[in-house]
Amino acid sequence: MAALTAAPPAVALTTDFTQSELFAQIAGNTSLSASFWVNIALAGLAILLFVYMGRNVFVATMMVPLVSISSYTGLVSGLTVGVINVPYPGGGSEDVLIMWGRYLTWALSTPMILIALGLLAGTNLTKLFTAVVMDIGMCITGLAAALTTSSLLLRWFWYLISCAFFVAVIYILLVEWPKDAQAAGTAEIFSTLKTLTVTLWLAYPVVWAVGSEGLAVLGTTQTSWAYSLLDVGAKYIFAFLLLRWVAANQNVIGSIAGGSLGSVSSAD
């Protein structure tokens, strides 16, 4: 989307644009709005598919598409977007459409993904709690980076803090939980999902850095599509692979942590 013209805001999110105007801006950019509608459609299909697949399923996994369809509806309606004056290296700045609703999605959906992985690995509550807290910290400080307009230095300092939280999450995924999964007998599927998750999640801070919120190598629409495509893999493909494995390995699931994995049962 082309830059939106508005007076530099006194606070991060400007009020110079009404929700209706933001909605019209998004609807007027076919490619940008499509990056939202694709995920709304996929989230809806994922919900139907996962309900069909699920007899004994992780509640955490089922929550991922439910959160996503709500979040992307907020984005496409203009409810969870705003315009901020983003400072760039070199001293310039530009009014940019910021999709802050994505951070709200990530703060809710990524902990669900980690809970599903932690339960699959049969990890203990301390490691699971640590991973979730670090993950939420990563999302909140990432939002702070996106909304900080007072100082370019502080904007990127928030980004580095977010990355530090991310490193802690990656450490748990790559070092701690594989050992737990080996002991639980779920090492093979955990390794597949861990690799998928870590690979895709590593791309998010890269997109931020080169996208419209960072160095603006990518425009707003390109940044949105990059995030949307990453969400498809990190959420829907992840959940499908996990639920397919769960459906074929009910005996293993029942044995992990005495069967108390936060699963729900439905009638045959």
Residue, then its C-alpha position, 0 to 999 in steps of 0.5 A: m500500500a502506498a504511504l498514507t498522508a497524515a500529520p505526524p502523530a503525537v502518539a504512536l497510533t494516529t487518530d487522523f483516520t477513522q476505522s471506515e477510512l482504514f477499511a476503505q484503504i485496505a479494501g481498495n488495495t486488492s493484494l493487501s486485502a487478499s493477504f488477509w482474506v486468504n488466511i480467513a478462508l484457510a482458518g475457516l477450512a482448518i477449523l472444519l477439518f480439525v473438528y472432523m479429524g479430532r476425536n482426541v485432540f490437543v485443545a491448544t491446537m484447535m485454538v490456533p485457527l480460531v484465534s487466527i480467523s478472529s485476528y484476520t477479521g480484525l485486520v481486514s475490517g480496519l479494527t486492528v490497524g493504524v497509521i504511525n510515522v515510522p522513523y528510518p535510518g538516515g533521518g527520514s520518516e514515513d506514515v505507514l499502515i501498521m497491522w498491530g493486530r498481528y501481534l495480538t494474534w501471535a501473543l495468543s496463538t504462538p503460546m498455543i503452538l508451544i503448549a501443543l509441542g510441550l505436551l507432545a514432548g511430555t515436558n514438565l510444567t516449569k519448562l512449559f511455563t518458561a517457554v510460554v512466558m518468554d514467547i509472550g514477552m517476545c510478542i509484547t516487545g515486538l509490538a513495542a518496537a512496531l509502535t515506538t516512534s519517538s526514537l529510531l534507536l529505541r525502536w530497534f532496541w525493543y526489537l533486540i529485546s524481542c529477539a532475546f526472548f525469542v532466543a530463549v524460546i528457540y533454546i527450549l525447542l532445540v535443546e530442552w524439549p527434544k530430550d523430553a520427547q525422546a523419553a516420551g517416545t514422541a521424538e520423531i513427530f516432535s523433531t518434524l514439528k520442531t524443525l517446521t516451527v523453528t524454521l518458519w519462526l526464524a523468518y518472522p524477525v527477518v521480515w520485520a527487519v526488512g519490512s515496512e516496520g523496519l528498513a522498508v526494503l519491503g512495502t506494506t503489502q509485501t510485508s503483509w503477504a510475507y507474514s500471511l504465508l508464514d502464518v499458513g505454514a506455522k499454524y495450519i500446516f503445523a496443526f494438520l501434521l500434529l492432529r494427523w499424527v495424534a489420530a494415528n497414535q492414540n495409544v502413545i498420546g494416552s501414555i504421556a503424562g498419564g493421559s492428562l494432556g489437555s485433550v478432549s474426547s468426543a463420541d464416536 
